[in-house]
């Protein structure tokens, strides 16, 4: 393990990381070059073993039993909450809500917190680069309340055009919702600056950290955001579980999206009294196995050190940009001079992104092609699809070389 902590960006080092991920082995004798980490990540042995041990040791019902197995389950579930809260710098673990996904987390804020407060004259601001998960909830809330959905447009280099959003910090703004890192452009937004300015005039901010938290240090206290959402499966953890962080006063004023077992203190024929935060937002049987795997992924990353992870992924991103920029007929989005983090999207003259992805897949290179659940951005760029390579801690120079070779093969086949 100590050798793997020496982040230097070469292919030998990358192979050391890959050794901790059982899925990253050859398939039918062909090496697997996994470059779809923005969609989901592979899982290290530590996560697999933690979940296996949880199953083998017995599954008690969380917060629902007084027998030892149930008490052990409750302790493990809350320990996972503590671990993940600490990972993002949350002041208190009860500010962290377990959800099914980042999408559910954002919808919880849209319907349980914003909708009751939004008036027809109000505005909700998002950016042009938002994933549908951080666009559609606000679009629907605005449609149902009569509020106005406003969009922060982009400069040519992919950065946010604040000059064109001069009413962003206006008193009519009910919420600003933006991604930390774009899932198409890889652009890192100036979240901390936006949060500071918004706080000075009393405007809440929600941050979608799904594409940043796996490779960048994220501290909710330092950012100053009111809400932050992300999921485990993009963080080397299991699918089906995510979290919502909220400032204490926001969560205490928020209504639950789901109602049912485990989230009430009292119910009679006509009324109900919600349980305290965080239980009031976790209706139904808690996902103990997901929480255990989530915490194990966080522990694994913390043992590496997020600064080291960021250094490695940033170096790999620069190498990927340089390698792709040298391919004739290939256009990077945004251009090669733009700063980006972990994600490199591109189009190739005369060849559909789906054809690139298929050729790449046949050569053992896994990358994404399509609109990436980001159609407003793609329409803005005049495109229907892009190819996207997204990097993780286990990637290396060999993966980037394999990607370039696959693109050259696609050019040979389709040109």
C-alpha beads as a LAMMPS data file, in Angstrom:
LAMMPS data file: protein, C-alpha beads

415 atoms
414 bonds

1 atom types
1 bond types

-500.0 500.0 xlo xhi
-500.0 500.0 ylo yhi
-500.0 500.0 zlo zhi

Masses

1 110.0

Atoms # bond

1 1 1 0.000 0.000 0.000
2 1 1 2.818 2.431 0.799
3 1 1 4.107 2.202 -2.766
4 1 1 0.682 3.068 -4.077
5 1 1 0.623 6.249 -2.049
6 1 1 3.559 7.698 -4.013
7 1 1 1.553 9.542 -6.652
8 1 1 3.719 10.285 -9.668
9 1 1 1.426 9.732 -12.635
10 1 1 3.339 7.043 -14.507
11 1 1 1.803 3.856 -15.847
12 1 1 3.625 1.604 -13.387
13 1 1 2.070 3.569 -10.542
14 1 1 -1.349 3.318 -12.138
15 1 1 -1.038 -0.462 -12.273
16 1 1 -0.328 -0.474 -8.525
17 1 1 -3.660 1.235 -8.002
18 1 1 -5.440 -1.103 -10.357
19 1 1 -4.292 -4.061 -8.291
20 1 1 -6.695 -2.944 -5.544
21 1 1 -9.693 -3.131 -7.914
22 1 1 -10.667 -6.701 -8.839
23 1 1 -12.874 -5.572 -11.740
24 1 1 -9.943 -3.971 -13.547
25 1 1 -8.552 -7.156 -15.012
26 1 1 -8.281 -8.392 -18.561
27 1 1 -11.425 -9.653 -20.292
28 1 1 -10.840 -12.632 -22.590
29 1 1 -7.165 -11.710 -22.683
30 1 1 -7.852 -8.049 -23.488
31 1 1 -6.776 -5.354 -21.034
32 1 1 -9.600 -3.255 -19.616
33 1 1 -9.058 0.505 -19.829
34 1 1 -11.918 1.923 -17.763
35 1 1 -12.537 5.586 -18.613
36 1 1 -16.186 6.040 -17.619
37 1 1 -15.648 7.102 -14.016
38 1 1 -17.994 10.084 -14.290
39 1 1 -20.824 7.582 -14.775
40 1 1 -19.753 5.150 -12.067
41 1 1 -16.532 3.880 -10.513
42 1 1 -15.119 0.445 -9.819
43 1 1 -14.880 -0.722 -6.201
44 1 1 -11.721 -1.467 -4.204
45 1 1 -11.244 -4.620 -2.182
46 1 1 -11.825 -2.635 1.026
47 1 1 -15.396 -1.817 -0.027
48 1 1 -16.140 -5.319 -1.238
49 1 1 -14.822 -6.892 1.961
50 1 1 -16.652 -4.435 4.242
51 1 1 -19.976 -5.212 2.578
52 1 1 -19.280 -8.943 2.550
53 1 1 -18.420 -8.907 6.250
54 1 1 -21.588 -6.957 7.029
55 1 1 -23.690 -9.634 5.326
56 1 1 -21.831 -12.561 6.819
57 1 1 -22.000 -11.195 10.366
58 1 1 -25.797 -10.876 10.156
59 1 1 -28.190 -8.108 9.154
60 1 1 -30.173 -6.567 11.975
61 1 1 -32.847 -3.930 11.466
62 1 1 -31.427 -0.436 11.931
63 1 1 -33.086 1.627 14.703
64 1 1 -35.879 -0.936 15.049
65 1 1 -34.758 -3.564 17.530
66 1 1 -33.284 -3.974 21.017
67 1 1 -31.609 -7.329 20.441
68 1 1 -27.794 -7.335 19.935
69 1 1 -27.817 -7.814 16.156
70 1 1 -30.157 -4.837 15.675
71 1 1 -28.136 -2.699 18.064
72 1 1 -24.952 -3.606 16.175
73 1 1 -26.626 -2.652 12.892
74 1 1 -27.697 0.711 14.312
75 1 1 -24.185 1.426 15.554
76 1 1 -22.651 0.536 12.167
77 1 1 -25.161 2.715 10.329
78 1 1 -24.491 5.747 12.503
79 1 1 -20.743 5.128 12.395
80 1 1 -20.985 5.302 8.608
81 1 1 -22.839 8.610 8.884
82 1 1 -20.081 9.953 11.147
83 1 1 -17.376 8.835 8.721
84 1 1 -18.963 10.449 5.676
85 1 1 -19.840 13.633 7.552
86 1 1 -16.234 13.964 8.640
87 1 1 -15.029 13.358 5.073
88 1 1 -16.820 16.505 3.845
89 1 1 -16.190 18.621 6.946
90 1 1 -19.783 18.677 8.180
91 1 1 -19.908 20.260 11.661
92 1 1 -22.313 17.587 12.958
93 1 1 -23.158 14.113 11.680
94 1 1 -26.891 14.776 12.014
95 1 1 -26.518 17.274 9.151
96 1 1 -25.937 14.319 6.814
97 1 1 -29.022 12.575 5.392
98 1 1 -28.762 9.195 3.713
99 1 1 -30.700 9.060 0.431
100 1 1 -30.891 6.719 -2.543
101 1 1 -28.815 9.029 -4.764
102 1 1 -27.696 12.580 -5.437
103 1 1 -30.827 12.901 -7.566
104 1 1 -33.068 12.099 -4.614
105 1 1 -31.065 14.475 -2.415
106 1 1 -31.678 17.365 -4.799
107 1 1 -35.372 16.530 -5.125
108 1 1 -35.655 16.540 -1.326
109 1 1 -34.481 20.148 -1.260
110 1 1 -36.633 21.126 -4.232
111 1 1 -39.887 19.842 -2.752
112 1 1 -39.297 19.804 0.968
113 1 1 -37.483 23.091 1.353
114 1 1 -37.754 25.372 -1.688
115 1 1 -41.255 24.733 -3.019
116 1 1 -43.106 25.934 0.113
117 1 1 -41.030 29.144 0.115
118 1 1 -41.083 30.001 -3.573
119 1 1 -43.351 32.802 -4.803
120 1 1 -44.396 33.599 -8.369
121 1 1 -42.091 36.623 -8.512
122 1 1 -39.046 34.647 -7.363
123 1 1 -36.217 33.231 -9.436
124 1 1 -34.205 30.040 -9.229
125 1 1 -30.782 30.124 -10.887
126 1 1 -28.925 27.165 -12.378
127 1 1 -25.991 27.021 -14.787
128 1 1 -26.013 26.034 -18.433
129 1 1 -23.821 23.026 -17.623
130 1 1 -26.120 21.298 -15.117
131 1 1 -26.874 17.582 -15.199
132 1 1 -30.600 16.878 -15.557
133 1 1 -30.615 15.884 -11.865
134 1 1 -29.807 19.487 -10.958
135 1 1 -31.999 21.035 -13.628
136 1 1 -35.306 19.192 -13.869
137 1 1 -36.319 19.484 -10.166
138 1 1 -35.954 23.266 -10.318
139 1 1 -37.678 23.447 -13.690
140 1 1 -40.683 21.595 -12.280
141 1 1 -40.800 23.575 -9.033
142 1 1 -40.761 26.830 -10.983
143 1 1 -43.488 25.600 -13.327
144 1 1 -45.722 24.686 -10.393
145 1 1 -45.154 27.845 -8.357
146 1 1 -44.979 30.396 -11.167
147 1 1 -41.401 31.277 -10.306
148 1 1 -38.834 31.874 -13.044
149 1 1 -35.976 29.509 -13.847
150 1 1 -32.922 31.502 -14.887
151 1 1 -29.716 30.157 -16.418
152 1 1 -26.154 31.365 -15.944
153 1 1 -24.688 31.089 -19.433
154 1 1 -21.107 30.166 -20.306
155 1 1 -18.137 31.986 -21.723
156 1 1 -16.313 30.482 -24.680
157 1 1 -13.813 28.757 -22.377
158 1 1 -16.631 27.090 -20.426
159 1 1 -16.488 29.371 -17.386
160 1 1 -19.641 30.963 -16.007
161 1 1 -20.684 34.266 -17.570
162 1 1 -21.486 36.339 -14.485
163 1 1 -21.667 39.547 -16.506
164 1 1 -24.705 38.121 -18.267
165 1 1 -26.292 37.159 -14.941
166 1 1 -26.386 40.564 -13.313
167 1 1 -29.575 39.700 -11.380
168 1 1 -28.071 36.563 -9.828
169 1 1 -27.767 38.061 -6.358
170 1 1 -31.017 40.010 -6.570
171 1 1 -33.492 39.808 -3.628
172 1 1 -35.874 37.878 -5.893
173 1 1 -33.457 34.939 -6.084
174 1 1 -34.826 32.079 -4.011
175 1 1 -31.987 29.625 -4.629
176 1 1 -28.810 29.128 -6.648
177 1 1 -28.125 25.508 -7.656
178 1 1 -24.913 24.578 -9.433
179 1 1 -22.484 21.748 -9.953
180 1 1 -19.036 21.842 -8.423
181 1 1 -17.580 20.181 -11.543
182 1 1 -19.397 19.778 -14.869
183 1 1 -20.033 16.183 -15.901
184 1 1 -19.470 17.116 -19.567
185 1 1 -16.917 19.940 -19.608
186 1 1 -14.949 19.029 -16.492
187 1 1 -14.998 22.722 -15.562
188 1 1 -14.695 23.489 -11.846
189 1 1 -17.038 26.286 -10.857
190 1 1 -16.056 28.985 -8.310
191 1 1 -18.438 27.582 -5.719
192 1 1 -16.832 29.145 -2.672
193 1 1 -16.927 32.640 -4.184
194 1 1 -20.567 32.220 -5.202
195 1 1 -21.514 30.942 -1.739
196 1 1 -19.784 33.879 -0.021
197 1 1 -21.540 36.432 -2.215
198 1 1 -24.899 34.669 -1.883
199 1 1 -24.613 34.420 1.905
200 1 1 -23.964 38.137 2.150
201 1 1 -27.450 38.806 0.754
202 1 1 -29.218 35.805 2.302
203 1 1 -29.513 33.593 -0.793
204 1 1 -29.205 29.812 -0.229
205 1 1 -26.941 27.733 -2.467
206 1 1 -27.127 24.032 -3.328
207 1 1 -23.995 22.348 -4.695
208 1 1 -24.058 19.153 -6.749
209 1 1 -20.723 17.566 -5.822
210 1 1 -21.253 14.274 -7.665
211 1 1 -18.349 14.941 -10.039
212 1 1 -15.910 16.505 -7.590
213 1 1 -15.961 14.621 -4.306
214 1 1 -14.215 11.516 -5.692
215 1 1 -11.015 13.336 -6.605
216 1 1 -11.036 16.759 -4.918
217 1 1 -11.030 17.733 -1.240
218 1 1 -14.558 18.970 -0.474
219 1 1 -15.278 20.786 2.792
220 1 1 -18.804 22.081 3.222
221 1 1 -17.751 24.487 5.957
222 1 1 -15.052 26.035 3.787
223 1 1 -17.383 26.189 0.773
224 1 1 -20.149 27.803 2.809
225 1 1 -22.945 26.060 0.900
226 1 1 -26.393 25.539 2.400
227 1 1 -26.896 22.134 0.779
228 1 1 -24.550 19.645 -0.893
229 1 1 -25.409 16.371 -2.614
230 1 1 -23.409 13.430 -3.940
231 1 1 -23.673 9.663 -4.416
232 1 1 -21.515 6.724 -3.364
233 1 1 -21.191 4.916 -6.687
234 1 1 -19.142 7.737 -8.235
235 1 1 -16.906 7.638 -5.140
236 1 1 -15.718 4.008 -5.423
237 1 1 -18.668 2.928 -3.265
238 1 1 -21.887 0.982 -3.924
239 1 1 -24.833 2.054 -6.045
240 1 1 -28.208 2.903 -4.535
241 1 1 -27.075 5.271 -1.787
242 1 1 -26.243 8.962 -1.631
243 1 1 -26.221 11.787 0.861
244 1 1 -27.574 15.255 1.390
245 1 1 -25.728 17.699 3.616
246 1 1 -27.687 20.668 4.885
247 1 1 -27.093 23.490 7.287
248 1 1 -28.877 22.752 10.525
249 1 1 -31.452 25.537 10.276
250 1 1 -32.271 24.510 6.701
251 1 1 -32.861 20.870 7.588
252 1 1 -34.962 21.725 10.614
253 1 1 -37.199 23.856 8.381
254 1 1 -37.457 21.230 5.612
255 1 1 -40.403 18.898 5.113
256 1 1 -39.692 15.224 4.320
257 1 1 -40.050 14.089 0.727
258 1 1 -40.991 10.534 1.766
259 1 1 -43.198 9.578 4.706
260 1 1 -43.591 6.187 6.319
261 1 1 -41.911 3.996 8.883
262 1 1 -39.065 5.189 11.044
263 1 1 -39.430 8.939 10.446
264 1 1 -42.156 9.835 12.939
265 1 1 -42.400 10.294 16.690
266 1 1 -46.188 10.135 16.846
267 1 1 -49.064 9.271 14.509
268 1 1 -52.816 9.399 15.093
269 1 1 -55.798 9.234 12.773
270 1 1 -55.461 12.830 11.603
271 1 1 -51.912 14.064 12.280
272 1 1 -48.280 13.065 12.561
273 1 1 -45.270 14.522 14.317
274 1 1 -41.972 14.061 12.496
275 1 1 -38.921 12.627 14.241
276 1 1 -35.899 14.901 14.738
277 1 1 -33.333 15.406 11.966
278 1 1 -31.917 13.251 10.399
279 1 1 -34.432 10.445 11.038
280 1 1 -37.365 12.447 9.618
281 1 1 -35.776 12.296 6.149
282 1 1 -34.985 8.569 6.143
283 1 1 -38.364 6.879 5.808
284 1 1 -38.365 3.115 5.338
285 1 1 -35.751 0.521 6.224
286 1 1 -32.280 2.120 6.195
287 1 1 -29.766 0.866 3.641
288 1 1 -27.238 -0.568 6.087
289 1 1 -25.221 -2.445 3.489
290 1 1 -24.966 0.654 1.301
291 1 1 -23.936 2.815 4.238
292 1 1 -21.220 0.346 5.253
293 1 1 -19.840 0.241 1.706
294 1 1 -20.072 4.024 1.401
295 1 1 -18.077 4.528 4.597
296 1 1 -15.483 1.956 3.500
297 1 1 -14.960 3.864 0.247
298 1 1 -14.509 7.094 2.180
299 1 1 -12.036 5.420 4.536
300 1 1 -10.094 4.062 1.559
301 1 1 -9.853 7.499 -0.059
302 1 1 -8.975 9.152 3.238
303 1 1 -6.120 6.669 3.732
304 1 1 -4.754 7.700 0.339
305 1 1 -5.293 11.399 1.031
306 1 1 -7.542 13.557 -1.112
307 1 1 -4.744 15.991 -1.942
308 1 1 -2.770 13.088 -3.407
309 1 1 -5.794 11.833 -5.302
310 1 1 -6.363 15.308 -6.724
311 1 1 -2.720 15.633 -7.750
312 1 1 -2.808 12.341 -9.594
313 1 1 -6.134 12.828 -11.361
314 1 1 -5.196 16.401 -12.347
315 1 1 -1.938 15.190 -13.891
316 1 1 -3.732 12.436 -15.792
317 1 1 -6.315 14.935 -17.047
318 1 1 -3.601 17.184 -18.452
319 1 1 -1.974 14.202 -20.166
320 1 1 -5.283 13.152 -21.687
321 1 1 -5.965 16.673 -22.963
322 1 1 -2.501 16.919 -24.528
323 1 1 -2.794 13.491 -26.150
324 1 1 -6.260 14.121 -27.587
325 1 1 -5.416 17.639 -28.753
326 1 1 -2.779 16.139 -31.046
327 1 1 -5.329 14.014 -32.939
328 1 1 -6.230 15.662 -36.294
329 1 1 -9.927 16.440 -36.623
330 1 1 -10.626 16.086 -32.885
331 1 1 -12.289 18.984 -31.066
332 1 1 -12.067 19.215 -27.287
333 1 1 -15.011 20.718 -25.377
334 1 1 -14.037 23.286 -24.264
335 1 1 -10.750 23.901 -26.085
336 1 1 -7.381 22.546 -25.029
337 1 1 -6.490 25.721 -23.127
338 1 1 -9.375 25.440 -20.665
339 1 1 -8.809 24.133 -17.149
340 1 1 -10.781 20.974 -16.422
341 1 1 -10.865 18.258 -13.800
342 1 1 -11.052 14.486 -14.463
343 1 1 -13.411 14.790 -17.465
344 1 1 -12.455 15.257 -21.121
345 1 1 -15.257 15.482 -23.705
346 1 1 -14.653 15.633 -27.430
347 1 1 -16.083 15.203 -30.909
348 1 1 -14.310 13.821 -33.961
349 1 1 -14.940 15.271 -37.393
350 1 1 -17.135 13.022 -39.526
351 1 1 -17.566 10.263 -36.919
352 1 1 -20.491 9.925 -34.508
353 1 1 -19.540 9.653 -30.813
354 1 1 -21.456 6.365 -30.562
355 1 1 -19.237 4.874 -33.267
356 1 1 -16.139 6.011 -31.395
357 1 1 -17.429 4.436 -28.188
358 1 1 -18.278 1.164 -29.931
359 1 1 -14.870 0.872 -31.573
360 1 1 -13.213 1.764 -28.275
361 1 1 -15.272 -0.834 -26.410
362 1 1 -14.218 -3.533 -28.855
363 1 1 -10.616 -2.665 -27.987
364 1 1 -11.173 -2.790 -24.237
365 1 1 -11.582 0.966 -23.729
366 1 1 -14.697 1.923 -21.758
367 1 1 -15.870 5.485 -22.360
368 1 1 -19.221 7.218 -22.642
369 1 1 -20.978 8.638 -25.679
370 1 1 -24.250 10.559 -25.721
371 1 1 -25.756 13.674 -24.210
372 1 1 -24.659 12.659 -20.677
373 1 1 -28.009 13.711 -19.137
374 1 1 -27.065 17.263 -20.020
375 1 1 -29.189 18.188 -23.022
376 1 1 -29.512 21.936 -22.320
377 1 1 -25.716 22.211 -22.506
378 1 1 -25.435 20.048 -25.627
379 1 1 -28.118 22.109 -27.370
380 1 1 -26.221 25.255 -26.406
381 1 1 -23.080 23.798 -27.997
382 1 1 -24.980 22.833 -31.141
383 1 1 -24.420 19.139 -30.541
384 1 1 -26.515 16.061 -29.871
385 1 1 -23.725 13.944 -28.383
386 1 1 -20.072 13.884 -27.403
387 1 1 -17.583 11.195 -26.489
388 1 1 -16.363 11.474 -22.902
389 1 1 -13.365 10.024 -21.136
390 1 1 -13.380 10.427 -17.365
391 1 1 -10.460 9.585 -15.130
392 1 1 -10.100 8.002 -11.719
393 1 1 -7.369 7.171 -9.258
394 1 1 -6.608 3.817 -10.916
395 1 1 -6.099 5.177 -14.442
396 1 1 -2.653 5.530 -15.970
397 1 1 -0.706 6.424 -19.100
398 1 1 -1.577 3.080 -20.689
399 1 1 -5.289 3.924 -20.502
400 1 1 -4.731 7.248 -22.239
401 1 1 -2.599 5.617 -24.946
402 1 1 -5.277 2.959 -25.489
403 1 1 -7.911 5.681 -25.884
404 1 1 -5.868 7.486 -28.536
405 1 1 -5.251 4.207 -30.372
406 1 1 -8.992 3.484 -30.337
407 1 1 -9.750 6.917 -31.776
408 1 1 -7.199 6.357 -34.536
409 1 1 -8.830 3.010 -35.301
410 1 1 -12.253 4.684 -35.504
411 1 1 -10.807 7.211 -37.952
412 1 1 -9.400 4.380 -40.060
413 1 1 -12.731 2.534 -40.122
414 1 1 -15.068 5.467 -40.721
415 1 1 -12.979 7.930 -42.750

Bonds

1 1 1 2
2 1 2 3
3 1 3 4
4 1 4 5
5 1 5 6
6 1 6 7
7 1 7 8
8 1 8 9
9 1 9 10
10 1 10 11
11 1 11 12
12 1 12 13
13 1 13 14
14 1 14 15
15 1 15 16
16 1 16 17
17 1 17 18
18 1 18 19
19 1 19 20
20 1 20 21
21 1 21 22
22 1 22 23
23 1 23 24
24 1 24 25
25 1 25 26
26 1 26 27
27 1 27 28
28 1 28 29
29 1 29 30
30 1 30 31
31 1 31 32
32 1 32 33
33 1 33 34
34 1 34 35
35 1 35 36
36 1 36 37
37 1 37 38
38 1 38 39
39 1 39 40
40 1 40 41
41 1 41 42
42 1 42 43
43 1 43 44
44 1 44 45
45 1 45 46
46 1 46 47
47 1 47 48
48 1 48 49
49 1 49 50
50 1 50 51
51 1 51 52
52 1 52 53
53 1 53 54
54 1 54 55
55 1 55 56
56 1 56 57
57 1 57 58
58 1 58 59
59 1 59 60
60 1 60 61
61 1 61 62
62 1 62 63
63 1 63 64
64 1 64 65
65 1 65 66
66 1 66 67
67 1 67 68
68 1 68 69
69 1 69 70
70 1 70 71
71 1 71 72
72 1 72 73
73 1 73 74
74 1 74 75
75 1 75 76
76 1 76 77
77 1 77 78
78 1 78 79
79 1 79 80
80 1 80 81
81 1 81 82
82 1 82 83
83 1 83 84
84 1 84 85
85 1 85 86
86 1 86 87
87 1 87 88
88 1 88 89
89 1 89 90
90 1 90 91
91 1 91 92
92 1 92 93
93 1 93 94
94 1 94 95
95 1 95 96
96 1 96 97
97 1 97 98
98 1 98 99
99 1 99 100
100 1 100 101
101 1 101 102
102 1 102 103
103 1 103 104
104 1 104 105
105 1 105 106
106 1 106 107
107 1 107 108
108 1 108 109
109 1 109 110
110 1 110 111
111 1 111 112
112 1 112 113
113 1 113 114
114 1 114 115
115 1 115 116
116 1 116 117
117 1 117 118
118 1 118 119
119 1 119 120
120 1 120 121
121 1 121 122
122 1 122 123
123 1 123 124
124 1 124 125
125 1 125 126
126 1 126 127
127 1 127 128
128 1 128 129
129 1 129 130
130 1 130 131
131 1 131 132
132 1 132 133
133 1 133 134
134 1 134 135
135 1 135 136
136 1 136 137
137 1 137 138
138 1 138 139
139 1 139 140
140 1 140 141
141 1 141 142
142 1 142 143
143 1 143 144
144 1 144 145
145 1 145 146
146 1 146 147
147 1 147 148
148 1 148 149
149 1 149 150
150 1 150 151
151 1 151 152
152 1 152 153
153 1 153 154
154 1 154 155
155 1 155 156
156 1 156 157
157 1 157 158
158 1 158 159
159 1 159 160
160 1 160 161
161 1 161 162
162 1 162 163
163 1 163 164
164 1 164 165
165 1 165 166
166 1 166 167
167 1 167 168
168 1 168 169
169 1 169 170
170 1 170 171
171 1 171 172
172 1 172 173
173 1 173 174
174 1 174 175
175 1 175 176
176 1 176 177
177 1 177 178
178 1 178 179
179 1 179 180
180 1 180 181
181 1 181 182
182 1 182 183
183 1 183 184
184 1 184 185
185 1 185 186
186 1 186 187
187 1 187 188
188 1 188 189
189 1 189 190
190 1 190 191
191 1 191 192
192 1 192 193
193 1 193 194
194 1 194 195
195 1 195 196
196 1 196 197
197 1 197 198
198 1 198 199
199 1 199 200
200 1 200 201
201 1 201 202
202 1 202 203
203 1 203 204
204 1 204 205
205 1 205 206
206 1 206 207
207 1 207 208
208 1 208 209
209 1 209 210
210 1 210 211
211 1 211 212
212 1 212 213
213 1 213 214
214 1 214 215
215 1 215 216
216 1 216 217
217 1 217 218
218 1 218 219
219 1 219 220
220 1 220 221
221 1 221 222
222 1 222 223
223 1 223 224
224 1 224 225
225 1 225 226
226 1 226 227
227 1 227 228
228 1 228 229
229 1 229 230
230 1 230 231
231 1 231 232
232 1 232 233
233 1 233 234
234 1 234 235
235 1 235 236
236 1 236 237
237 1 237 238
238 1 238 239
239 1 239 240
240 1 240 241
241 1 241 242
242 1 242 243
243 1 243 244
244 1 244 245
245 1 245 246
246 1 246 247
247 1 247 248
248 1 248 249
249 1 249 250
250 1 250 251
251 1 251 252
252 1 252 253
253 1 253 254
254 1 254 255
255 1 255 256
256 1 256 257
257 1 257 258
258 1 258 259
259 1 259 260
260 1 260 261
261 1 261 262
262 1 262 263
263 1 263 264
264 1 264 265
265 1 265 266
266 1 266 267
267 1 267 268
268 1 268 269
269 1 269 270
270 1 270 271
271 1 271 272
272 1 272 273
273 1 273 274
274 1 274 275
275 1 275 276
276 1 276 277
277 1 277 278
278 1 278 279
279 1 279 280
280 1 280 281
281 1 281 282
282 1 282 283
283 1 283 284
284 1 284 285
285 1 285 286
286 1 286 287
287 1 287 288
288 1 288 289
289 1 289 290
290 1 290 291
291 1 291 292
292 1 292 293
293 1 293 294
294 1 294 295
295 1 295 296
296 1 296 297
297 1 297 298
298 1 298 299
299 1 299 300
300 1 300 301
301 1 301 302
302 1 302 303
303 1 303 304
304 1 304 305
305 1 305 306
306 1 306 307
307 1 307 308
308 1 308 309
309 1 309 310
310 1 310 311
311 1 311 312
312 1 312 313
313 1 313 314
314 1 314 315
315 1 315 316
316 1 316 317
317 1 317 318
318 1 318 319
319 1 319 320
320 1 320 321
321 1 321 322
322 1 322 323
323 1 323 324
324 1 324 325
325 1 325 326
326 1 326 327
327 1 327 328
328 1 328 329
329 1 329 330
330 1 330 331
331 1 331 332
332 1 332 333
333 1 333 334
334 1 334 335
335 1 335 336
336 1 336 337
337 1 337 338
338 1 338 339
339 1 339 340
340 1 340 341
341 1 341 342
342 1 342 343
343 1 343 344
344 1 344 345
345 1 345 346
346 1 346 347
347 1 347 348
348 1 348 349
349 1 349 350
350 1 350 351
351 1 351 352
352 1 352 353
353 1 353 354
354 1 354 355
355 1 355 356
356 1 356 357
357 1 357 358
358 1 358 359
359 1 359 360
360 1 360 361
361 1 361 362
362 1 362 363
363 1 363 364
364 1 364 365
365 1 365 366
366 1 366 367
367 1 367 368
368 1 368 369
369 1 369 370
370 1 370 371
371 1 371 372
372 1 372 373
373 1 373 374
374 1 374 375
375 1 375 376
376 1 376 377
377 1 377 378
378 1 378 379
379 1 379 380
380 1 380 381
381 1 381 382
382 1 382 383
383 1 383 384
384 1 384 385
385 1 385 386
386 1 386 387
387 1 387 388
388 1 388 389
389 1 389 390
390 1 390 391
391 1 391 392
392 1 392 393
393 1 393 394
394 1 394 395
395 1 395 396
396 1 396 397
397 1 397 398
398 1 398 399
399 1 399 400
400 1 400 401
401 1 401 402
402 1 402 403
403 1 403 404
404 1 404 405
405 1 405 406
406 1 406 407
407 1 407 408
408 1 408 409
409 1 409 410
410 1 410 411
411 1 411 412
412 1 412 413
413 1 413 414
414 1 414 415
